[in-house]
C-alpha cells in the first residue's frame, strides 16, 4: 500500500467513526425529541377531552335546539321558494294564455276594477294588436253597467299583461304583476294550504 493509499484509508476510517458518533447522537436526540413531543400531545389530548366533555354537558341542549331551529328554517325557506316558484309559474301561465282565454281574464278583472267615471283603458302593445272589436265592445258595456265609460287608449303601457285604467289623469295599475304583488300574501297562503296541508 502506498503512502497516499494509507493516508486515504485512515481518513476514511476516522470519517466512519465520526459518522457513527453523529448518528448515535442524532438517535439519542431524536428519541428525546420524540418523547417530549409524545408528552405534549398526550397533555393536549387530555385537555381536549376535558373541554369536549364540558362542552357536551353545557352545550348539548343548545346544540340540539340550534339544530332544530336550523332545520325548521331550512324547511320554511324551501317552502317559500316552492310557493314563490308556483306564483311565478301562475303569472307566466296567465300572460301566455290563448287570446280568447286571456281576454276573458281581462274582462273579469275589469269588472272588479272599473269605476263609475269616464276614462281610458291602456294595454301593452302586444295586447292592443290582438284586441278584438268584440272585446272592445265588452269593455264599453262593463263600464256603462257600472255608470261610467271607457275607451281604449291609443298609447301602449309598459306592462306584460293586464291593463291600466286612467281616470282624470290618475292611473290605476291593474297589470297582472301588480295584482299578483298586491295579493301575494293571500295567494301564498292558498298555495301553502294546497301543497303542504298534510306536511306541517
C-alpha positions as CSV (number, residue, x, y, z in Angstrom):
1,X,0.0,0.0,0.0
2,X,1.5,3.3,-0.9
3,X,1.7,6.2,1.5
4,X,-1.1,8.0,-0.3
5,X,-3.4,5.0,0.0
6,X,-2.6,4.6,3.7
7,X,-3.5,8.3,4.4
8,X,-6.8,7.9,2.4
9,X,-7.6,4.7,4.4
10,X,-7.0,6.5,7.7
11,X,-9.1,9.4,6.7
12,X,-12.0,7.1,5.7
13,X,-11.8,5.2,9.0
14,X,-11.9,8.4,11.0
15,X,-14.7,9.7,8.9
16,X,-16.6,6.4,9.5
17,X,-16.1,6.6,13.3
18,X,-17.2,10.3,13.3
19,X,-20.3,9.5,11.2
20,X,-21.3,6.7,13.6
21,X,-20.9,9.0,16.6
22,X,-23.0,11.7,14.8
23,X,-25.7,9.1,14.0
24,X,-25.7,7.8,17.6
25,X,-26.0,11.4,18.9
26,X,-28.8,12.1,16.5
27,X,-30.7,9.0,17.5
28,X,-30.4,10.0,21.2
29,X,-31.6,13.5,20.4
30,X,-34.4,12.1,18.2
31,X,-35.5,9.8,21.0
32,X,-35.6,12.7,23.4
33,X,-37.5,14.9,21.0
34,X,-40.0,12.2,20.2
35,X,-40.5,11.5,24.0
36,X,-41.1,15.2,24.7
37,X,-43.5,15.5,21.7
38,X,-45.4,12.5,22.9
39,X,-45.8,14.0,26.4
40,X,-47.0,17.3,24.9
41,X,-49.5,15.5,22.6
42,X,-50.8,13.4,25.5
43,X,-51.3,16.5,27.6
44,X,-53.1,18.3,24.7
45,X,-55.3,15.2,24.1
46,X,-56.3,15.1,27.8
47,X,-57.1,18.9,27.8
48,X,-59.2,18.5,24.6
49,X,-61.1,15.5,26.1
50,X,-61.9,17.6,29.2
51,X,-63.1,20.6,27.1
52,X,-65.2,18.4,24.9
53,X,-66.8,16.8,28.0
54,X,-67.6,20.2,29.4
55,X,-69.0,21.4,26.1
56,X,-71.2,18.4,25.8
57,X,-72.5,18.9,29.3
58,X,-73.3,22.6,28.9
59,X,-74.0,22.8,25.2
60,X,-75.7,19.7,24.2
61,X,-79.2,21.1,24.7
62,X,-78.3,24.4,23.0
63,X,-76.7,22.4,20.1
64,X,-79.9,20.3,19.7
65,X,-82.1,23.4,19.9
66,X,-79.9,25.2,17.3
67,X,-80.0,22.2,15.1
68,X,-83.8,22.0,15.3
69,X,-84.1,25.7,14.6
70,X,-81.8,25.5,11.5
71,X,-83.9,22.5,10.3
72,X,-87.2,24.5,10.7
73,X,-85.6,27.5,8.9
74,X,-84.4,25.3,6.0
75,X,-87.9,23.8,5.6
76,X,-89.5,27.2,5.7
77,X,-87.1,28.6,3.2
78,X,-87.7,25.6,0.9
79,X,-91.5,26.1,1.2
80,X,-91.2,29.8,0.5
81,X,-89.1,29.1,-2.6
82,X,-91.6,26.5,-3.8
83,X,-94.5,28.9,-3.2
84,X,-92.7,31.7,-5.0
85,X,-92.0,29.4,-8.0
86,X,-95.6,28.4,-8.1
87,X,-96.8,32.0,-8.1
88,X,-94.3,32.9,-10.8
89,X,-95.5,30.0,-12.9
90,X,-99.1,31.1,-12.4
91,X,-98.2,34.6,-13.6
92,X,-96.3,33.2,-16.7
93,X,-99.3,31.0,-17.5
94,X,-101.7,33.9,-17.3
95,X,-99.6,36.0,-19.6
96,X,-99.2,33.1,-22.1
97,X,-103.0,32.3,-22.3
98,X,-104.5,31.9,-25.7
99,X,-106.2,35.2,-26.9
100,X,-109.8,34.2,-26.1
101,X,-109.0,32.9,-22.6
102,X,-106.6,35.8,-21.9
103,X,-109.3,38.5,-22.6
104,X,-111.8,36.5,-20.5
105,X,-109.5,37.0,-17.6
106,X,-109.1,40.7,-18.6
107,X,-112.9,41.1,-18.6
108,X,-113.2,39.5,-15.1
109,X,-110.5,41.8,-13.7
110,X,-112.1,44.8,-15.3
111,X,-115.5,44.0,-13.7
112,X,-113.8,44.3,-10.3
113,X,-111.8,47.4,-11.1
114,X,-114.0,49.7,-13.2
115,X,-115.2,52.9,-11.7
116,X,-118.4,55.0,-12.4
117,X,-116.4,57.6,-14.3
118,X,-115.3,58.4,-17.8
119,X,-111.8,57.1,-18.5
120,X,-109.4,55.1,-20.6
121,X,-108.0,51.6,-20.5
122,X,-104.4,51.1,-21.6
123,X,-102.9,47.8,-22.8
124,X,-99.4,46.7,-23.8
125,X,-98.6,46.9,-27.5
126,X,-98.9,43.2,-27.8
127,X,-102.3,43.1,-26.2
128,X,-103.6,46.1,-28.3
129,X,-102.7,44.2,-31.5
130,X,-104.7,41.2,-30.5
131,X,-107.7,43.1,-29.0
132,X,-110.8,42.2,-31.0
133,X,-113.8,44.6,-31.7
134,X,-115.9,42.2,-29.6
135,X,-113.7,42.6,-26.6
136,X,-113.6,46.4,-27.0
137,X,-117.4,46.3,-27.0
138,X,-117.4,44.2,-23.9
139,X,-115.2,46.7,-22.2
140,X,-117.6,49.6,-23.1
141,X,-120.6,47.5,-21.8
142,X,-118.9,46.7,-18.5
143,X,-118.0,50.4,-17.9
144,X,-121.6,51.5,-18.8
145,X,-123.1,48.9,-16.5
146,X,-121.1,50.5,-13.7
147,X,-122.2,54.0,-14.5
148,X,-119.1,55.1,-16.5
149,X,-117.4,54.9,-19.8
150,X,-114.1,53.6,-21.1
151,X,-112.3,53.9,-24.4
152,X,-109.2,52.0,-25.4
153,X,-106.1,54.3,-25.2
154,X,-104.1,54.8,-28.4
155,X,-100.9,54.6,-26.4
156,X,-99.2,51.5,-25.1
157,X,-98.4,50.6,-21.4
158,X,-95.1,49.2,-20.3
159,X,-96.6,46.0,-18.8
160,X,-96.5,42.3,-19.7
161,X,-100.2,41.5,-19.1
162,X,-103.4,43.1,-17.7
163,X,-104.2,46.7,-18.2
164,X,-104.0,50.2,-16.7
165,X,-107.2,52.3,-16.0
166,X,-106.8,56.1,-16.4
167,X,-109.4,58.3,-14.7
168,X,-108.8,62.1,-14.8
169,X,-105.1,61.6,-15.3
170,X,-104.8,59.2,-12.4
171,X,-103.6,55.7,-13.3
172,X,-104.8,52.5,-11.6
173,X,-102.4,49.7,-12.2
174,X,-104.3,46.5,-13.0
175,X,-101.4,44.7,-14.6
176,X,-101.2,41.0,-13.7
177,X,-97.8,41.7,-11.9
178,X,-99.3,44.5,-9.8
179,X,-102.4,42.3,-8.9
180,X,-100.1,39.4,-8.1
181,X,-97.9,41.5,-5.9
182,X,-100.9,43.1,-4.1
183,X,-102.3,39.6,-3.3
184,X,-99.1,37.7,-2.9
185,X,-99.5,37.0,0.8
186,X,-103.1,35.7,0.3
187,X,-102.1,33.7,-2.7
188,X,-99.1,32.3,-0.9
189,X,-101.3,31.1,1.9
190,X,-103.6,29.4,-0.6
191,X,-100.7,27.7,-2.3
192,X,-99.3,26.7,1.1
193,X,-102.7,25.1,2.0
194,X,-102.8,23.2,-1.3
195,X,-99.2,21.9,-1.2
196,X,-98.4,21.5,2.4
197,X,-101.6,20.9,4.4
198,X,-100.7,17.4,5.3
199,X,-96.9,18.1,5.8
200,X,-96.9,20.6,8.6
